């Protein structure tokens, strides 16, 4: 049965004997099969037989549907029930701007619906994307190896495609890489992932820090990205994945045999020596069966939550990335509001100054300013700009976290000396990234 049939996705389940799984489930518009997956996800339903779930993302499908079309979900060619609908569903009001014949032509030409339901040229055929993402992987790998001593290797969907199909998975959307941290506890590994993010930002990459991975974008093409995961051997010597796994096996430090090279779409990549074993460890015993739209929230058997990056780390990386990629030459509207007063102290502590946008604006108006921020990128850029602007006598910058009472006390003492123990203006602009 299909339990949910929403514009975003369909979700359902199949009841059968163990030997019949995985069961192929397909989505049809009239007589055209447009997408398929396999029912093989753990599913909680009361039954004397085995029940497995499935999910298919839709999104772009609706632009090819008219109000008169019939959308069905089928097993072995036969429609299955859709809750509260019967055996078919019609699209919503109106219709898409494209035709079903156009979709048929695109599918025959190698397009597929991605794991998120977006229509794309199969990653197996998209040579331009392959060249770009493999180039990005190589650049990132060289920097991580040089600065941190780690060799990123393919993991998750990229590893699965390589060992199962010898190439990329057609419906995949990105490139997955990982490194094995030298740390043995989650918090230390997470802090190291943040530091690697800073290294990549300093090297010119566009980086986001998520809870379990870095999203590293090509600065010239934001649509090309690799996800860099950290994994580590915990205190029990077991390989741990903050993002999680869907398997039930254990890989110990003594069993880890390191890395080797493999060919992926004409380029050399690093892979674990026991690549198939790692694929089974991550995806479970049915890893050889392609399952588009697999639901990790259902399939995941465990994850090393202690290795998740705190939200504070994500904020630090966000601001470092922002300051590295943006430069604002004028003061903020809040600065204009505050600086227009005629009763302001002439010595300012700019808390959360970032790259010094308002700090410089104060200095240009004759104030003596101390800027503090925890972003090393923002402070570095502010310092470089101060040296070239001729305002060094009016500006001082310090990298610090305001939670560091000792460092903050030193900055305040410095400001008091500058002000000859006169009044100080503590300035904190709305949106300042001080944590």
FIVOVEX-825234 format. One record per residue (C-alpha): residue number from 0; residue in three letters; chain; x, y, z. Coordinates in nm, 3 decimals, m for minus. Layout:
FIVOVEX-825234
NUM|ALA|A|X|Y|Z $
...
//
This chain:
FIVOVEX-825234
0|UNK|A|0.000|0.000|0.000 $
1|UNK|A|0.099|0.362|m0.061 $
2|UNK|A|0.044|0.542|0.271 $
3|UNK|A|0.156|0.890|0.163 $
4|UNK|A|0.119|1.035|m0.185 $
5|UNK|A|0.236|1.395|m0.162 $
6|UNK|A|0.376|1.639|m0.421 $
7|UNK|A|0.717|1.580|m0.262 $
8|UNK|A|0.724|1.201|m0.235 $
9|UNK|A|0.536|0.876|m0.203 $
10|UNK|A|0.588|0.644|0.093 $
11|UNK|A|0.450|0.295|0.130 $
12|UNK|A|0.510|m0.065|0.231 $
13|UNK|A|0.500|m0.418|0.094 $
14|UNK|A|0.404|m0.736|0.280 $
15|UNK|A|0.557|m1.061|0.151 $
16|UNK|A|0.758|m1.366|0.248 $
17|UNK|A|1.124|m1.314|0.332 $
18|UNK|A|1.241|m1.489|0.016 $
19|UNK|A|1.053|m1.243|m0.205 $
20|UNK|A|1.246|m0.935|m0.091 $
21|UNK|A|1.363|m0.695|m0.212 $
22|UNK|A|1.047|m0.616|m0.411 $
23|UNK|A|1.068|m0.375|m0.705 $
24|UNK|A|0.820|m0.085|m0.690 $
25|UNK|A|0.768|0.141|m0.993 $
26|UNK|A|0.593|0.472|m1.060 $
27|UNK|A|0.397|0.517|m1.383 $
28|UNK|A|0.230|0.805|m1.564 $
29|UNK|A|m0.024|0.641|m1.792 $
30|UNK|A|0.180|0.380|m1.985 $
31|UNK|A|0.524|0.529|m1.905 $
32|UNK|A|0.740|0.401|m1.622 $
33|UNK|A|0.920|0.707|m1.490 $
34|UNK|A|1.092|0.590|m1.169 $
35|UNK|A|1.148|0.280|m0.959 $
36|UNK|A|1.291|0.166|m0.628 $
37|UNK|A|1.300|m0.144|m0.410 $
38|UNK|A|1.097|m0.213|m0.098 $
39|UNK|A|1.365|m0.324|0.146 $
40|UNK|A|1.362|m0.074|0.434 $
41|UNK|A|1.287|m0.184|0.791 $
42|UNK|A|0.921|m0.113|0.860 $
43|UNK|A|0.702|m0.156|1.169 $
44|UNK|A|0.367|m0.315|1.082 $
45|UNK|A|0.177|m0.590|1.259 $
46|UNK|A|0.181|m0.890|1.026 $
47|UNK|A|0.254|m1.260|1.020 $
48|UNK|A|0.477|m1.198|0.719 $
49|UNK|A|0.770|m0.963|0.656 $
50|UNK|A|0.693|m0.595|0.586 $
51|UNK|A|0.938|m0.362|0.411 $
52|UNK|A|0.902|0.007|0.328 $
53|UNK|A|0.981|0.211|0.017 $
54|UNK|A|0.995|0.576|m0.084 $
55|UNK|A|1.012|0.758|m0.419 $
56|UNK|A|1.077|1.132|m0.441 $
57|UNK|A|0.865|1.315|m0.700 $
58|UNK|A|0.927|1.692|m0.727 $
59|UNK|A|1.006|1.735|m1.100 $
60|UNK|A|0.760|1.470|m1.219 $
61|UNK|A|0.460|1.701|m1.193 $
62|UNK|A|0.583|1.943|m1.457 $
63|UNK|A|0.520|1.668|m1.716 $
64|UNK|A|0.170|1.574|m1.596 $
65|UNK|A|m0.170|1.696|m1.710 $
66|UNK|A|m0.491|1.686|m1.511 $
67|UNK|A|m0.614|1.398|m1.726 $
68|UNK|A|m0.310|1.173|m1.660 $
69|UNK|A|m0.326|0.875|m1.427 $
70|UNK|A|m0.038|0.820|m1.185 $
71|UNK|A|m0.003|0.468|m1.046 $
72|UNK|A|0.239|0.277|m0.825 $
73|UNK|A|0.294|m0.079|m0.942 $
74|UNK|A|0.447|m0.409|m0.841 $
75|UNK|A|0.501|m0.664|m1.119 $
76|UNK|A|0.295|m0.445|m1.350 $
77|UNK|A|m0.012|m0.429|m1.123 $
78|UNK|A|m0.124|m0.106|m0.947 $
79|UNK|A|m0.125|m0.120|m0.567 $
80|UNK|A|m0.371|0.066|m0.344 $
81|UNK|A|m0.315|0.433|m0.256 $
82|UNK|A|m0.460|0.529|0.080 $
83|UNK|A|m0.787|0.725|0.040 $
84|UNK|A|m0.740|0.737|m0.340 $
85|UNK|A|m0.797|0.390|m0.485 $
86|UNK|A|m0.545|0.257|m0.735 $
87|UNK|A|m0.449|0.582|m0.912 $
88|UNK|A|m0.402|0.952|m0.849 $
89|UNK|A|m0.453|1.246|m1.082 $
90|UNK|A|m0.222|1.549|m1.070 $
91|UNK|A|m0.349|1.864|m0.906 $
92|UNK|A|m0.517|2.157|m1.072 $
93|UNK|A|m0.396|2.268|m1.413 $
94|UNK|A|m0.094|2.084|m1.542 $
95|UNK|A|0.274|2.100|m1.608 $
96|UNK|A|0.439|2.314|m1.874 $
97|UNK|A|0.609|2.017|m2.037 $
98|UNK|A|0.468|1.710|m2.210 $
99|UNK|A|0.478|1.343|m2.127 $
100|UNK|A|0.634|1.273|m2.467 $
101|UNK|A|0.916|1.512|m2.377 $
102|UNK|A|0.972|1.318|m2.054 $
103|UNK|A|0.970|0.990|m2.247 $
104|UNK|A|1.239|1.127|m2.481 $
105|UNK|A|1.453|1.251|m2.189 $
106|UNK|A|1.434|0.917|m2.010 $
107|UNK|A|1.527|0.732|m2.328 $
108|UNK|A|1.822|0.971|m2.364 $
109|UNK|A|1.968|0.885|m2.026 $
110|UNK|A|1.794|1.122|m1.786 $
111|UNK|A|1.681|0.988|m1.449 $
112|UNK|A|1.509|1.124|m1.142 $
113|UNK|A|1.764|1.184|m0.870 $
114|UNK|A|1.735|1.049|m0.517 $
115|UNK|A|1.565|1.381|m0.433 $
116|UNK|A|1.324|1.366|m0.726 $
117|UNK|A|1.500|1.612|m0.957 $
118|UNK|A|1.532|1.524|m1.326 $
119|UNK|A|1.897|1.505|m1.427 $
120|UNK|A|2.125|1.345|m1.678 $
121|UNK|A|2.241|1.018|m1.523 $
122|UNK|A|2.567|1.071|m1.333 $
123|UNK|A|2.693|0.766|m1.524 $
124|UNK|A|2.664|0.969|m1.846 $
125|UNK|A|2.728|1.325|m1.728 $
126|UNK|A|3.094|1.356|m1.830 $
127|UNK|A|3.111|1.728|m1.756 $
128|UNK|A|2.994|1.676|m1.398 $
129|UNK|A|3.227|1.378|m1.354 $
130|UNK|A|3.527|1.583|m1.465 $
131|UNK|A|3.435|1.875|m1.240 $
132|UNK|A|3.362|1.678|m0.924 $
133|UNK|A|3.666|1.452|m0.959 $
134|UNK|A|3.881|1.761|m1.007 $
135|UNK|A|3.735|1.913|m0.693 $
136|UNK|A|3.796|1.588|m0.503 $
137|UNK|A|4.161|1.588|m0.609 $
138|UNK|A|4.217|1.953|m0.507 $
139|UNK|A|4.054|1.903|m0.167 $
140|UNK|A|4.243|1.577|m0.112 $
141|UNK|A|4.581|1.739|m0.178 $
142|UNK|A|4.512|2.015|0.074 $
143|UNK|A|4.378|1.783|0.344 $
144|UNK|A|4.678|1.552|0.298 $
145|UNK|A|4.930|1.839|0.302 $
146|UNK|A|4.784|2.033|0.596 $
147|UNK|A|4.634|1.755|0.810 $
148|UNK|A|4.798|1.432|0.698 $
149|UNK|A|4.480|1.254|0.585 $
150|UNK|A|4.398|1.090|0.252 $
151|UNK|A|4.028|1.136|0.170 $
152|UNK|A|3.875|0.824|0.016 $
153|UNK|A|3.539|0.752|m0.145 $
154|UNK|A|3.259|0.651|0.089 $
155|UNK|A|2.879|0.621|0.108 $
156|UNK|A|2.708|0.656|m0.234 $
157|UNK|A|3.029|0.716|m0.427 $
158|UNK|A|3.188|0.402|m0.280 $
159|UNK|A|2.868|0.208|m0.341 $
160|UNK|A|2.861|0.305|m0.708 $
161|UNK|A|3.227|0.223|m0.755 $
162|UNK|A|3.219|m0.127|m0.603 $
163|UNK|A|2.871|m0.223|m0.725 $
164|UNK|A|2.857|m0.067|m1.070 $
165|UNK|A|3.211|0.038|m1.150 $
166|UNK|A|3.107|0.402|m1.187 $
167|UNK|A|2.882|0.665|m1.033 $
168|UNK|A|2.524|0.587|m0.933 $
169|UNK|A|2.298|0.746|m1.194 $
170|UNK|A|2.052|0.905|m0.952 $
171|UNK|A|2.314|1.031|m0.703 $
172|UNK|A|2.353|1.406|m0.646 $
173|UNK|A|2.702|1.456|m0.503 $
174|UNK|A|3.041|1.301|m0.429 $
175|UNK|A|3.109|1.143|m0.089 $
176|UNK|A|3.456|1.126|0.065 $
177|UNK|A|3.586|1.058|0.414 $
178|UNK|A|3.905|1.031|0.616 $
179|UNK|A|3.988|0.826|0.923 $
180|UNK|A|4.071|1.065|1.207 $
181|UNK|A|4.363|0.993|1.437 $
182|UNK|A|4.141|1.089|1.732 $
183|UNK|A|3.967|0.826|1.941 $
184|UNK|A|3.674|1.030|2.073 $
185|UNK|A|3.389|1.207|1.898 $
186|UNK|A|3.435|1.562|2.034 $
187|UNK|A|3.802|1.572|1.931 $
188|UNK|A|3.718|1.438|1.585 $
189|UNK|A|3.443|1.699|1.548 $
190|UNK|A|3.680|1.981|1.648 $
191|UNK|A|3.928|1.856|1.390 $
192|UNK|A|3.657|1.857|1.120 $
193|UNK|A|3.595|2.224|1.201 $
194|UNK|A|3.968|2.296|1.171 $
195|UNK|A|3.977|2.124|0.832 $
196|UNK|A|3.688|2.348|0.728 $
197|UNK|A|3.897|2.653|0.817 $
198|UNK|A|4.189|2.513|0.615 $
199|UNK|A|3.971|2.466|0.308 $
200|UNK|A|3.820|2.815|0.345 $
201|UNK|A|4.171|2.961|0.364 $
202|UNK|A|4.248|2.772|0.041 $
203|UNK|A|3.958|2.942|m0.136 $
204|UNK|A|3.681|2.682|m0.118 $
205|UNK|A|3.319|2.757|m0.030 $
206|UNK|A|3.248|2.544|0.279 $
207|UNK|A|2.947|2.461|0.495 $
208|UNK|A|2.985|2.270|0.822 $
209|UNK|A|2.697|2.031|0.883 $
210|UNK|A|2.650|1.807|1.188 $
211|UNK|A|2.830|1.510|1.032 $
212|UNK|A|3.020|1.638|0.726 $
213|UNK|A|3.159|1.936|0.540 $
214|UNK|A|2.988|2.043|0.218 $
215|UNK|A|3.273|2.170|0.001 $
216|UNK|A|3.167|2.360|m0.311 $
217|UNK|A|3.371|2.452|m0.614 $
218|UNK|A|3.410|2.832|m0.575 $
219|UNK|A|3.366|2.868|m0.952 $
220|UNK|A|3.055|2.647|m0.973 $
221|UNK|A|2.842|2.612|m0.660 $
222|UNK|A|2.648|2.321|m0.814 $
223|UNK|A|2.958|2.099|m0.789 $
224|UNK|A|3.030|1.977|m0.437 $
225|UNK|A|3.183|1.699|m0.236 $
226|UNK|A|3.076|1.594|0.112 $
227|UNK|A|3.372|1.528|0.341 $
228|UNK|A|3.291|1.300|0.637 $
229|UNK|A|3.506|1.223|0.937 $
230|UNK|A|3.510|0.871|1.078 $
231|UNK|A|3.722|0.739|1.364 $
232|UNK|A|3.801|0.435|1.575 $
233|UNK|A|3.644|0.481|1.917 $
234|UNK|A|3.783|0.375|2.257 $
235|UNK|A|3.668|0.017|2.189 $
236|UNK|A|3.860|0.018|1.862 $
237|UNK|A|3.545|0.011|1.646 $
238|UNK|A|3.510|0.221|1.333 $
239|UNK|A|3.252|0.492|1.409 $
240|UNK|A|3.044|0.701|1.170 $
241|UNK|A|2.878|1.023|1.296 $
242|UNK|A|2.647|1.018|0.991 $
243|UNK|A|2.563|0.657|1.064 $
244|UNK|A|2.541|0.319|0.894 $
245|UNK|A|2.259|0.086|0.792 $
246|UNK|A|2.458|m0.234|0.844 $
247|UNK|A|2.506|m0.452|1.149 $
248|UNK|A|2.871|m0.556|1.120 $
249|UNK|A|3.171|m0.425|1.314 $
250|UNK|A|3.508|m0.317|1.173 $
251|UNK|A|3.791|m0.292|1.426 $
252|UNK|A|4.117|m0.103|1.410 $
253|UNK|A|4.308|m0.430|1.372 $
254|UNK|A|4.092|m0.526|1.074 $
255|UNK|A|4.135|m0.196|0.890 $
256|UNK|A|4.377|m0.256|0.602 $
257|UNK|A|4.420|0.099|0.481 $
258|UNK|A|4.368|0.242|0.135 $
259|UNK|A|4.446|0.161|m0.225 $
260|UNK|A|4.380|0.329|m0.560 $
261|UNK|A|4.096|0.260|m0.803 $
262|UNK|A|3.973|0.402|m1.132 $
263|UNK|A|3.651|0.601|m1.124 $
264|UNK|A|3.534|0.754|m1.453 $
265|UNK|A|3.891|0.772|m1.581 $
266|UNK|A|4.044|0.926|m1.267 $
267|UNK|A|4.230|0.771|m0.977 $
268|UNK|A|4.059|0.784|m0.638 $
269|UNK|A|4.147|0.636|m0.303 $
270|UNK|A|3.934|0.349|m0.170 $
271|UNK|A|3.955|0.117|0.131 $
272|UNK|A|4.140|m0.207|0.059 $
273|UNK|A|3.831|m0.400|0.173 $
274|UNK|A|3.593|m0.182|m0.026 $
275|UNK|A|3.312|m0.437|m0.054 $
276|UNK|A|3.325|m0.511|0.316 $
277|UNK|A|3.296|m0.141|0.397 $
278|UNK|A|3.001|m0.111|0.155 $
279|UNK|A|2.824|m0.392|0.340 $
280|UNK|A|2.915|m0.236|0.674 $
281|UNK|A|2.755|0.093|0.567 $
282|UNK|A|2.451|m0.033|0.374 $
283|UNK|A|2.380|m0.380|0.513 $
284|UNK|A|2.360|m0.719|0.351 $
285|UNK|A|2.141|m0.600|0.061 $
286|UNK|A|2.394|m0.340|m0.056 $
287|UNK|A|2.414|m0.492|m0.403 $
288|UNK|A|2.048|m0.403|m0.474 $
289|UNK|A|2.004|m0.044|m0.606 $
290|UNK|A|1.743|0.137|m0.396 $
291|UNK|A|1.666|0.489|m0.519 $
292|UNK|A|1.529|0.720|m0.249 $
293|UNK|A|1.635|0.499|0.041 $
294|UNK|A|1.527|0.655|0.369 $
295|UNK|A|1.833|0.679|0.594 $
296|UNK|A|1.618|0.772|0.893 $
297|UNK|A|1.452|0.431|0.867 $
298|UNK|A|1.743|0.226|0.742 $
299|UNK|A|2.011|0.358|0.979 $
300|UNK|A|2.103|0.108|1.250 $
301|UNK|A|2.346|0.324|1.448 $
302|UNK|A|2.540|0.648|1.443 $
303|UNK|A|2.816|0.798|1.653 $
304|UNK|A|2.626|1.100|1.781 $
305|UNK|A|2.913|1.192|2.012 $
306|UNK|A|3.104|1.284|1.694 $
307|UNK|A|2.849|1.539|1.573 $
308|UNK|A|2.982|1.889|1.531 $
309|UNK|A|2.822|2.134|1.778 $
310|UNK|A|2.611|2.410|1.626 $
311|UNK|A|2.868|2.660|1.755 $
312|UNK|A|3.123|2.505|1.517 $
313|UNK|A|2.882|2.541|1.226 $
314|UNK|A|2.840|2.909|1.313 $
315|UNK|A|3.216|2.963|1.331 $
316|UNK|A|3.263|2.804|0.990 $
317|UNK|A|2.971|3.000|0.847 $
318|UNK|A|3.119|3.334|0.949 $
319|UNK|A|3.470|3.237|0.839 $
320|UNK|A|3.331|3.136|0.501 $
321|UNK|A|3.123|3.454|0.480 $
322|UNK|A|3.411|3.687|0.556 $
323|UNK|A|3.637|3.504|0.311 $
324|UNK|A|3.387|3.550|0.029 $
325|UNK|A|3.235|3.891|0.100 $
326|UNK|A|3.371|4.237|0.158 $
327|UNK|A|3.140|4.526|0.249 $
328|UNK|A|3.291|4.869|0.200 $
329|UNK|A|3.046|5.084|0.395 $
330|UNK|A|2.913|5.080|0.748 $
331|UNK|A|2.587|4.907|0.833 $
332|UNK|A|2.255|5.086|0.875 $
333|UNK|A|2.287|5.023|1.249 $
334|UNK|A|2.623|5.203|1.244 $
335|UNK|A|2.463|5.500|1.069 $
336|UNK|A|2.194|5.510|1.336 $
337|UNK|A|2.438|5.493|1.628 $
338|UNK|A|2.715|5.715|1.489 $
339|UNK|A|2.471|5.999|1.429 $
340|UNK|A|2.447|6.064|1.805 $
341|UNK|A|2.652|6.354|1.946 $
342|UNK|A|2.704|6.200|2.291 $
343|UNK|A|2.916|5.896|2.197 $
344|UNK|A|3.244|5.808|2.373 $
345|UNK|A|3.537|5.838|2.132 $
346|UNK|A|3.678|5.493|2.216 $
347|UNK|A|3.484|5.193|2.086 $
348|UNK|A|3.500|4.818|2.147 $
349|UNK|A|3.335|4.655|1.846 $
350|UNK|A|3.217|4.316|1.975 $
351|UNK|A|3.176|4.061|1.698 $
352|UNK|A|3.339|4.290|1.445 $
353|UNK|A|3.378|4.024|1.175 $
354|UNK|A|3.593|4.162|0.895 $
355|UNK|A|3.569|4.511|1.043 $
356|UNK|A|3.289|4.663|0.837 $
357|UNK|A|3.166|4.895|1.115 $
358|UNK|A|3.507|4.909|1.286 $
359|UNK|A|3.652|5.084|0.981 $
360|UNK|A|3.345|5.305|0.952 $
361|UNK|A|3.401|5.429|1.310 $
362|UNK|A|3.772|5.483|1.244 $
363|UNK|A|3.701|5.691|0.933 $
364|UNK|A|3.489|5.922|1.151 $
365|UNK|A|3.769|5.980|1.399 $
366|UNK|A|3.696|5.718|1.666 $
367|UNK|A|3.963|5.494|1.821 $
368|UNK|A|3.835|5.137|1.779 $
369|UNK|A|3.923|4.789|1.906 $
370|UNK|A|3.757|4.511|1.707 $
371|UNK|A|3.718|4.162|1.854 $
372|UNK|A|3.582|3.849|1.691 $
373|UNK|A|3.636|3.474|1.717 $
374|UNK|A|3.661|3.431|1.337 $
375|UNK|A|4.027|3.406|1.245 $
376|UNK|A|3.935|3.472|0.881 $
377|UNK|A|3.745|3.790|0.963 $
378|UNK|A|4.023|3.921|1.191 $
379|UNK|A|4.292|3.831|0.937 $
380|UNK|A|4.111|4.016|0.660 $
381|UNK|A|4.045|4.313|0.885 $
382|UNK|A|4.412|4.331|0.981 $
383|UNK|A|4.525|4.316|0.618 $
384|UNK|A|4.278|4.588|0.524 $
385|UNK|A|4.395|4.807|0.815 $
386|UNK|A|4.755|4.786|0.694 $
387|UNK|A|4.659|4.907|0.346 $
388|UNK|A|4.405|5.171|0.449 $
389|UNK|A|4.630|5.401|0.652 $
390|UNK|A|4.410|5.358|0.959 $
391|UNK|A|4.638|5.143|1.175 $
392|UNK|A|4.677|5.419|1.432 $
393|UNK|A|4.300|5.419|1.486 $
394|UNK|A|4.236|5.044|1.472 $
395|UNK|A|4.330|4.734|1.668 $
396|UNK|A|4.194|4.383|1.604 $
397|UNK|A|4.198|4.079|1.831 $
398|UNK|A|4.086|3.724|1.760 $
399|UNK|A|3.900|3.598|2.068 $
400|UNK|A|3.580|3.446|2.196 $
401|UNK|A|3.392|3.679|2.431 $
402|UNK|A|3.338|3.376|2.655 $
403|UNK|A|3.713|3.389|2.726 $
404|UNK|A|3.696|3.619|3.029 $
405|UNK|A|4.073|3.666|3.051 $
406|UNK|A|4.114|3.768|2.686 $
407|UNK|A|3.810|3.994|2.699 $
408|UNK|A|3.941|4.157|3.017 $
409|UNK|A|4.271|4.234|2.843 $
410|UNK|A|4.089|4.400|2.552 $
411|UNK|A|3.881|4.611|2.791 $
412|UNK|A|4.196|4.715|2.984 $
413|UNK|A|4.357|4.816|2.654 $
414|UNK|A|4.051|5.026|2.566 $
415|UNK|A|4.058|5.197|2.907 $
416|UNK|A|4.423|5.292|2.859 $
417|UNK|A|4.345|5.436|2.517 $
418|UNK|A|4.051|5.632|2.662 $
419|UNK|A|4.257|5.750|2.960 $
420|UNK|A|3.998|5.586|3.184 $
421|UNK|A|3.724|5.784|3.011 $
422|UNK|A|3.396|5.636|2.892 $
423|UNK|A|3.385|5.347|2.646 $
424|UNK|A|3.128|5.255|2.382 $
425|UNK|A|3.055|4.881|2.371 $
426|UNK|A|2.919|4.829|2.022 $
427|UNK|A|2.743|4.511|1.910 $
428|UNK|A|2.575|4.528|1.570 $
429|UNK|A|2.264|4.314|1.513 $
430|UNK|A|2.363|3.984|1.351 $
431|UNK|A|2.724|3.995|1.474 $
432|UNK|A|2.858|3.642|1.491 $
433|UNK|A|2.988|3.639|1.847 $
434|UNK|A|2.821|3.319|1.967 $
//
